[in-house]
């Protein structure tokens, strides 16, 4: 059945005047499927008909206003038709629905560590119609009263506070939850299993963190930090927002099989449990997890309290939450320098997305999102990274106090309701004399990336805007002095800083003299930076000496983006790493620069360049590891980079036994070593078997799949591809297998498999929207040959291809098509 269309949603909203309440009961006691009973009471236009969404259901029973309807007549095409409505109607739908392994529905997971079973409906677009019958569109909000019959010994979590826990020794028992405020259907969640739970009270509310029982020790290890960022973010939001927190509790759950980083289901936020790793949590992951925690909590206001009316305004959720996630995690001390981390690690994704044919405005018009499948594709770097940047620019342009006043007015005006772009703009316009309406039209209704160019073709440096939007930003100028002696690095001093305004009406501005001019030095706006040729050469010489973490991050981001677009040769990037990273004092810069550099080598480098350039990056990582007094955060970062790039198998094997000089390897790094050894052709059969026995966790099982798929034999690749295409393979397993298969250093083996994989992944994508994204992410991560690129373009245009996969492949083909041609000694680009 095609996805819900905007026209159908508007028609249903016309007929259904108000959804008064849902009562939802789930029976989760069986092994293969659940029974869902939905009772929905609503007012409607008398005599009209409408429908409930219900997908993949079996044994459906429907009662409308006390009348039993024939399911053969009313249940078809993933919908339950409700005919001849009264002004106030009650529909009761009971159905049996299968569990899933792809995260889209009631996900079932059996933990290999202890055999325990976990079930979870994590919410999201088009997901909950696979769990219960509902009016599955965001504007038809209603209170939910949820009850769940679960197995003995299980804990059940949902959006409301439990109103009494069953006797843990009483066998299967029913959990009941307090009625929620008005929610959109996509925000309902239920998670059930023998969770390890850690609860406390803060600000008069119950809080909790939960994880699989096998992760209890890891949860306890990280709980102080998890609790600190949760409370810090909660206090930040409640101090600044006029609207109080709207729900009766705040649980957070690490769950298996999640397709996203997290989901903002109110009162019970779910996170992919890879965010709680076994053994140790690297500092870089802890920082990003803190940003995710703050991001999801922002959704309690942006998305849960106030919800978009139709899916074109997802940015009203995601852009705000993305901005606040980074800002708040930094301001509460969980992730210092978080905005610099965004500018170095995330903003480039927005630039790339905005260059592609698939780009769209941050806030498209409703008619440009004609159905849910189209909307699904808009959960991308435009809605997140660009939208985040646009709101950050708006706050800088208006001033933070004014911006927050308008936001508060918006949240109060639309509380427990729905909103669209015009509602927010009107509230902002009411608190300022600046023309927010015109600003929004230019920034939020248009596509494309503006560029800030430094020019030196006049008497002094000048800054030029190429684009159609106004920008307010900081610009910094630096003076470069030679080293004091014959050896050493040049000395860089900040000469000046200015806040400037550029617009299409005033696109050029003269600047004071400086050896290096850096526009947007603190990431205030969304625009590419294009240095003058002399400035770029200077930057490559002195980058590591530039004062200030944030300007250095912006300079690194500029160099990395030039490389990813084929504008700077990859060897020049690696030379910059060799010159500047060994002395870097920032916590965030080595982590992100090393990761992005490895990615650039694989995606942009010619096949013959990849091994030697990867090795050079590995040697930089070794230099960092050997630095006196190296901090633990850098140890984890450098170890990961070294393991993925070095070719010294004897050294890597020694690390399994003795560590990399800073104590034993983490469990994750042990598996990375085994994967790398397998990729390089070492016989790791005994090593992998021993590691799997010592680490029977879900993460270990996936790592073993990756290692087996990385073996450089045709048989290993054949087995991996066949399993990826199997309908029984879970979302996590597909990605783990792809990670091992597509080695940029095994091109002789994997090049002949690319076109076959395109055919296989088209079939995988037809399992559902989330699996279509998984199929897109499982594409090769190396630079494609011309014939492979042609096959990719053809595959992306095939009839009947799920839209999410069609877009992923078209975007990949576009990005690869931008790279300049090149040849290797083998005659292959």
RADA-V360478 format. One record per backbone hydrogen bond with DSSP energy under -0.5 kcal/mol. CO is the residue of the C=O (numbers start at 1). NH is the residue of the N-H. Records with the same first field share a line. If there is no record, write none. Layout:
CO = NH ; NH
This chain:
4 = 372
5 = 9
6 = 10
7 = 11
8 = 12
9 = 13
10 = 14
11 = 15
12 = 16
15 = 17 ; 45
18 = 20 ; 43
20 = 143
21 = 41
22 = 145
23 = 39
24 = 147
25 = 37
26 = 28 ; 149
27 = 35
32 = 99
34 = 97
35 = 27
36 = 38 ; 95
37 = 25 ; 39
38 = 40 ; 93
39 = 23
40 = 91
41 = 20 ; 21
42 = 89
43 = 17 ; 18
44 = 46
45 = 48
48 = 85
50 = 82
52 = 80
53 = 134
56 = 98
58 = 96
61 = 94
62 = 69
63 = 65 ; 92
64 = 67
66 = 68
67 = 64
69 = 62 ; 71
70 = 73 ; 74
71 = 75
74 = 76 ; 81
76 = 79
78 = 54
79 = 76 ; 81
80 = 52
81 = 83
82 = 50
85 = 47
87 = 44
89 = 42
90 = 65
91 = 40
92 = 63
93 = 38
94 = 61
95 = 36
96 = 58
97 = 34
100 = 108
101 = 731
103 = 105
105 = 107 ; 122
106 = 100
107 = 120
109 = 111 ; 118
111 = 114 ; 115
116 = 111
118 = 109
119 = 192
120 = 107 ; 122
121 = 190
124 = 127 ; 128
127 = 130
128 = 131 ; 132
129 = 55
134 = 53 ; 136
135 = 137
137 = 140
139 = 141
141 = 19
142 = 183
143 = 22
144 = 146 ; 180
145 = 24
146 = 177
147 = 26
148 = 150 ; 175
149 = 28
150 = 173
151 = 154
155 = 193
157 = 191
161 = 178
164 = 176
167 = 170
173 = 150 ; 175
175 = 148
176 = 163
183 = 142
184 = 187
185 = 188
186 = 124
189 = 159
190 = 121
191 = 157
192 = 119
193 = 155 ; 195
195 = 197
196 = 211
198 = 209
200 = 207
202 = 205
205 = 202
206 = 250
207 = 200
208 = 252
209 = 198
210 = 254
211 = 196
212 = 215
213 = 216
215 = 219
216 = 220
217 = 221
218 = 222
219 = 223
220 = 224
222 = 226
223 = 227
224 = 228
225 = 229
226 = 230
227 = 231
228 = 232
229 = 233
230 = 234
231 = 235
232 = 236
233 = 237
234 = 238
235 = 239
236 = 240
237 = 240 ; 241
248 = 206
250 = 208
251 = 269
252 = 210
253 = 255 ; 271
255 = 258 ; 273
261 = 272
263 = 265 ; 270
265 = 268
267 = 251
269 = 253
270 = 263
271 = 255
272 = 275
273 = 276
278 = 280
280 = 282
282 = 286
283 = 287
284 = 288
285 = 289
286 = 290
287 = 291
288 = 292
289 = 293
290 = 294
291 = 295
292 = 296
293 = 297
294 = 298
295 = 299
297 = 300
298 = 301 ; 302
299 = 304
300 = 305
301 = 303 ; 306
305 = 307 ; 416
306 = 303
307 = 419
309 = 139
310 = 313
311 = 314
312 = 364
313 = 316
314 = 317 ; 318
315 = 319 ; 320
317 = 321
318 = 322
319 = 323
320 = 324
321 = 325
322 = 326
323 = 327
324 = 328
325 = 329
326 = 330
327 = 331
328 = 332
329 = 334 ; 335
330 = 333
335 = 338
337 = 341
338 = 342
339 = 343
340 = 344
341 = 345
342 = 346 ; 347
346 = 349 ; 350
347 = 350 ; 351
348 = 352
349 = 353
350 = 354
351 = 355
352 = 355 ; 356
353 = 356
356 = 359
361 = 364
365 = 368
366 = 369
370 = 6
371 = 375
372 = 376
373 = 377
374 = 377 ; 378
375 = 378
376 = 379
378 = 380
380 = 384
381 = 386
382 = 387
384 = 388
385 = 389
386 = 390
387 = 391
388 = 392
389 = 393
390 = 394
391 = 395
392 = 396
393 = 397
394 = 398
395 = 399
399 = 403
400 = 404
401 = 405
402 = 406
403 = 407
404 = 408
405 = 409
406 = 410
407 = 411
408 = 412
409 = 413
410 = 414
412 = 415
414 = 417
417 = 307
419 = 309
420 = 423 ; 424
421 = 425
422 = 426
423 = 427
424 = 428
425 = 429
426 = 430
428 = 431
429 = 432
434 = 436
435 = 439
436 = 440
437 = 441
438 = 442
439 = 443
440 = 444 ; 445
441 = 445
444 = 363
446 = 362
450 = 528
451 = 453 ; 466
452 = 530
453 = 455 ; 464
455 = 462
461 = 511
462 = 455
463 = 509
464 = 453 ; 466
465 = 467
466 = 451
471 = 502
473 = 500
474 = 520 ; 521
475 = 498
476 = 518
477 = 495 ; 496
478 = 515 ; 516
479 = 481 ; 493
481 = 491
487 = 485
491 = 481
493 = 479 ; 495
496 = 477
498 = 475 ; 500
500 = 473
502 = 471
503 = 506
506 = 503
507 = 465
509 = 463
516 = 478
517 = 519
518 = 476 ; 521
520 = 523
525 = 527
528 = 452 ; 530
529 = 531
530 = 454
532 = 536
533 = 537
534 = 538
535 = 539
536 = 540
537 = 541
538 = 542
539 = 543
542 = 545 ; 546
543 = 546
548 = 552
549 = 553
550 = 554
551 = 555
552 = 556
553 = 557
554 = 558
555 = 559
556 = 560
557 = 561
558 = 562
559 = 563
560 = 564
561 = 565
562 = 567 ; 568
563 = 566
569 = 572 ; 573
570 = 574
571 = 575
572 = 576
573 = 577
574 = 578
575 = 579
576 = 580
577 = 581 ; 582
580 = 583
581 = 584
586 = 590
587 = 591
588 = 592
589 = 593
590 = 594
591 = 595
592 = 596
593 = 597
594 = 598
595 = 599
596 = 600
597 = 601
598 = 602
599 = 603
600 = 604 ; 605
601 = 605
602 = 783
606 = 609 ; 610
607 = 611
608 = 612
609 = 613
610 = 614
611 = 615
612 = 616
613 = 617
614 = 618
615 = 619
616 = 620
617 = 621
618 = 622
619 = 623
620 = 624
621 = 625
622 = 626
624 = 627
627 = 630
631 = 635
632 = 636
633 = 637
634 = 638
635 = 639
636 = 640
637 = 641
638 = 642
639 = 643
640 = 644
641 = 645
642 = 645 ; 646
647 = 649
648 = 652
649 = 653
650 = 654
651 = 655
652 = 656
653 = 657
654 = 658
655 = 659
663 = 660 ; 662
666 = 670
667 = 671
668 = 672
669 = 673
670 = 674
671 = 675
672 = 676
673 = 677
674 = 678
675 = 679
676 = 680
677 = 682
678 = 681 ; 712
682 = 684
684 = 688
685 = 689
686 = 690
687 = 691
688 = 692
689 = 693
690 = 694
691 = 695
697 = 701
698 = 702
699 = 703
700 = 704
701 = 705
702 = 706
703 = 707
704 = 708
705 = 709
706 = 710
707 = 711
708 = 711
711 = 713
713 = 717
714 = 718
715 = 719
716 = 720
717 = 721
718 = 722
719 = 723
720 = 724
721 = 725
722 = 726
723 = 726
726 = 729
730 = 734
731 = 735
732 = 736
733 = 737
734 = 738
735 = 739
736 = 740
737 = 741
738 = 742
741 = 743
743 = 746
746 = 749 ; 750
747 = 751
750 = 753 ; 754
751 = 754
753 = 757
754 = 758
755 = 759
756 = 760
757 = 761
758 = 762
759 = 763
760 = 763 ; 764
761 = 765
762 = 766
763 = 766
764 = 767
765 = 768
768 = 772
769 = 773
770 = 774
771 = 775
772 = 776
773 = 777
774 = 778
776 = 779
785 = 789
786 = 790
787 = 791
788 = 792
789 = 793
790 = 794
791 = 795
792 = 796
793 = 797
794 = 797
795 = 798
798 = 801
802 = 805 ; 806
803 = 807
804 = 808
805 = 809
806 = 810
807 = 811
808 = 812
809 = 813
810 = 814
811 = 815
812 = 816
813 = 817
814 = 818
815 = 818
816 = 819
824 = 827
